[in-house]
């Protein structure tokens, strides 16, 4: 039995046909085209819950995948994250069907309003009994900006400035607007809420003006667990100041470790402890009862990958139209207003390899930009432990090649091996909030070293203006 603590395991999903494995929806065993059916989602949620997974991490994108060739045709044709439905609306049903599984939902600060989103997450935190997380993103697609009221996408770093103020508003609403004993539920006196214990936040900033109190009473976690996935310079600073779980990309353990160390330095400067942030990366696994069968399965999957879908996705992620590049042309770092970490990771950090456009289109076929492990249960578990040790990550987002088959295989073969080693939690433990599951028993609320806690006592900081 390993003395090391259990790793975090999340099922990595998106409310789409084709997520990060380009073209695999065509495989005869893939059922992702059932994504419009609630039964499909309930089946996967129960599978993950009963296996001891910590959460389902649901990605999202606002806008068409239309950078490749300057139009959405390739993404539409190959189901490359197109069509895409809202992830938020899945959660309450899945929560009702599960016991422990958390739900990390991606929502953009660029195209939402904090007053409205705060209520949505408070509602879900109530309905899930504290099992909800918010994956905070700033969005990368120009198509989202066009269709959501902007002439063009805001500048990369400016999006993070807006995001920081957005979070400040939600911290005020979640942490400080309602005092702990504001809700009385006193049937005799006829008082449900004591109005003297509910406070307007009186926020007025560059991006938002929110004068009044939060609409919802405090939920089990108040603030949902905060996930974040950007590792640009500005993204790392944002993560250091806000995130409780950081989702890192990277094709090598050293590249991931470098990002972790940079964020930890920034987090310490913000007054946060070394245990304040958990780090996860994405991985795909193709597993069977033997190495030979697993590699045969992997070769079968490769027959269904789509280079067109891969390049459509990579163009959207990087903001570069790769359709005009020869497949043997080396990748170059190109500064864009989209996501910067994916391309930087391949051209600046992973210096051991010179990637070409063709290399990356083949690599994305199964598992996106993240590594894919192929083998039997023992070899996969060994590789996961090695990657965790060498990179310093606390766990993994498990992406699928086919759905739900990749999850079923992982649960059948790898989960028992990991649990025998003490590296994955059992589903039979006590019911906890998601924050307790990730940070430790009793940690239902933001840690005391989180910058958001300074907004817990609004009456002391935001007194009612007096007339002159």
Secondary structure in CASP SS format (residue, H / E / C, confidence):
PFRMAT SS
TARGET T0000
AUTHOR 0000-0000-0000
METHOD secondary structure of the structure
MODEL  1
X C 1.00
X C 1.00
X C 1.00
X C 1.00
X C 1.00
X C 1.00
X C 1.00
X E 1.00
X E 1.00
X E 1.00
X E 1.00
X E 1.00
X E 1.00
X E 1.00
X C 1.00
X E 1.00
X C 1.00
X E 1.00
X C 1.00
X C 1.00
X C 1.00
X C 1.00
X C 1.00
X H 1.00
X H 1.00
X H 1.00
X C 1.00
X C 1.00
X C 1.00
X C 1.00
X C 1.00
X H 1.00
X H 1.00
X H 1.00
X C 1.00
X C 1.00
X C 1.00
X H 1.00
X H 1.00
X H 1.00
X H 1.00
X H 1.00
X H 1.00
X H 1.00
X H 1.00
X H 1.00
X H 1.00
X H 1.00
X H 1.00
X H 1.00
X H 1.00
X C 1.00
X C 1.00
X C 1.00
X E 1.00
X E 1.00
X E 1.00
X E 1.00
X E 1.00
X C 1.00
X C 1.00
X C 1.00
X C 1.00
X C 1.00
X C 1.00
X C 1.00
X C 1.00
X H 1.00
X H 1.00
X H 1.00
X C 1.00
X C 1.00
X H 1.00
X H 1.00
X H 1.00
X H 1.00
X H 1.00
X H 1.00
X C 1.00
X E 1.00
X C 1.00
X C 1.00
X C 1.00
X E 1.00
X C 1.00
X C 1.00
X C 1.00
X H 1.00
X H 1.00
X H 1.00
X H 1.00
X H 1.00
X H 1.00
X H 1.00
X H 1.00
X H 1.00
X C 1.00
X C 1.00
X C 1.00
X C 1.00
X C 1.00
X E 1.00
X E 1.00
X E 1.00
X E 1.00
X E 1.00
X E 1.00
X E 1.00
X C 1.00
X C 1.00
X C 1.00
X C 1.00
X C 1.00
X H 1.00
X H 1.00
X H 1.00
X H 1.00
X H 1.00
X H 1.00
X H 1.00
X H 1.00
X H 1.00
X H 1.00
X H 1.00
X H 1.00
X H 1.00
X H 1.00
X C 1.00
X C 1.00
X C 1.00
X C 1.00
X E 1.00
X E 1.00
X E 1.00
X E 1.00
X E 1.00
X E 1.00
X C 1.00
X C 1.00
X C 1.00
X C 1.00
X H 1.00
X H 1.00
X H 1.00
X H 1.00
X H 1.00
X H 1.00
X C 1.00
X C 1.00
X C 1.00
X C 1.00
X C 1.00
X C 1.00
X C 1.00
X C 1.00
X H 1.00
X H 1.00
X H 1.00
X H 1.00
X H 1.00
X H 1.00
X H 1.00
X H 1.00
X H 1.00
X H 1.00
X H 1.00
X H 1.00
X H 1.00
X H 1.00
X H 1.00
X H 1.00
X H 1.00
X H 1.00
X H 1.00
X H 1.00
X H 1.00
X C 1.00
X E 1.00
X C 1.00
X C 1.00
X C 1.00
X C 1.00
X E 1.00
X E 1.00
X E 1.00
X E 1.00
X C 1.00
X C 1.00
X C 1.00
X C 1.00
X E 1.00
X E 1.00
X E 1.00
X C 1.00
X H 1.00
X H 1.00
X H 1.00
X E 1.00
X C 1.00
X C 1.00
X C 1.00
X C 1.00
X E 1.00
X E 1.00
X C 1.00
X C 1.00
X C 1.00
X C 1.00
X E 1.00
X E 1.00
X C 1.00
X C 1.00
X C 1.00
X C 1.00
X C 1.00
X C 1.00
X C 1.00
X C 1.00
X C 1.00
X C 1.00
X C 1.00
X C 1.00
X C 1.00
X C 1.00
X E 1.00
X E 1.00
X E 1.00
X E 1.00
X C 1.00
X C 1.00
X C 1.00
X C 1.00
X H 1.00
X H 1.00
X H 1.00
X H 1.00
X H 1.00
X H 1.00
X H 1.00
X H 1.00
X H 1.00
X H 1.00
X C 1.00
X C 1.00
X E 1.00
X E 1.00
X E 1.00
X E 1.00
X C 1.00
X C 1.00
X C 1.00
X C 1.00
X H 1.00
X H 1.00
X H 1.00
X H 1.00
X H 1.00
X H 1.00
X H 1.00
X H 1.00
X H 1.00
X H 1.00
X H 1.00
X H 1.00
X H 1.00
X H 1.00
X H 1.00
X H 1.00
X H 1.00
X C 1.00
X C 1.00
X C 1.00
X C 1.00
X C 1.00
X C 1.00
X C 1.00
X C 1.00
X E 1.00
X E 1.00
X E 1.00
X E 1.00
X E 1.00
X E 1.00
X E 1.00
X E 1.00
X E 1.00
X E 1.00
X C 1.00
X C 1.00
X C 1.00
X H 1.00
X H 1.00
X H 1.00
X H 1.00
X H 1.00
X H 1.00
X H 1.00
X H 1.00
X H 1.00
X H 1.00
X H 1.00
X H 1.00
X C 1.00
X C 1.00
X C 1.00
X C 1.00
X H 1.00
X H 1.00
X H 1.00
X H 1.00
X H 1.00
X H 1.00
X H 1.00
X H 1.00
X H 1.00
X H 1.00
X H 1.00
X H 1.00
X C 1.00
X C 1.00
X C 1.00
X H 1.00
X H 1.00
X H 1.00
X C 1.00
X C 1.00
X C 1.00
X C 1.00
X C 1.00
X E 1.00
X C 1.00
X C 1.00
X C 1.00
X C 1.00
X C 1.00
X C 1.00
X C 1.00
X C 1.00
X C 1.00
X C 1.00
X H 1.00
X H 1.00
X H 1.00
X H 1.00
X H 1.00
X H 1.00
X H 1.00
X H 1.00
X H 1.00
X C 1.00
X C 1.00
X C 1.00
X C 1.00
X C 1.00
X C 1.00
X E 1.00
X H 1.00
X H 1.00
X H 1.00
X H 1.00
X H 1.00
X H 1.00
X H 1.00
X C 1.00
X C 1.00
X C 1.00
X C 1.00
X C 1.00
X C 1.00
X C 1.00
X C 1.00
X E 1.00
X E 1.00
X E 1.00
X E 1.00
X C 1.00
X H 1.00
X H 1.00
X H 1.00
X H 1.00
X H 1.00
X H 1.00
X H 1.00
X H 1.00
X H 1.00
X H 1.00
X H 1.00
X H 1.00
X H 1.00
X H 1.00
X H 1.00
X C 1.00
X C 1.00
X C 1.00
X E 1.00
X E 1.00
X E 1.00
X E 1.00
X E 1.00
X C 1.00
X C 1.00
X C 1.00
X C 1.00
X C 1.00
X H 1.00
X H 1.00
X H 1.00
X H 1.00
X H 1.00
X H 1.00
X H 1.00
X H 1.00
X H 1.00
X H 1.00
X H 1.00
X H 1.00
X H 1.00
X H 1.00
X H 1.00
X H 1.00
X C 1.00
X C 1.00
X C 1.00
X C 1.00
X C 1.00
X C 1.00
X C 1.00
X C 1.00
X C 1.00
X C 1.00
X C 1.00
X C 1.00
X C 1.00
X H 1.00
X H 1.00
X H 1.00
X H 1.00
X H 1.00
X H 1.00
X C 1.00
X C 1.00
X C 1.00
X C 1.00
X C 1.00
X C 1.00
X C 1.00
X C 1.00
X C 1.00
X C 1.00
X C 1.00
X H 1.00
X H 1.00
X H 1.00
X H 1.00
X H 1.00
X C 1.00
X C 1.00
X H 1.00
X H 1.00
X H 1.00
X H 1.00
X C 1.00
X C 1.00
X C 1.00
X C 1.00
X C 1.00
X C 1.00
X C 1.00
END
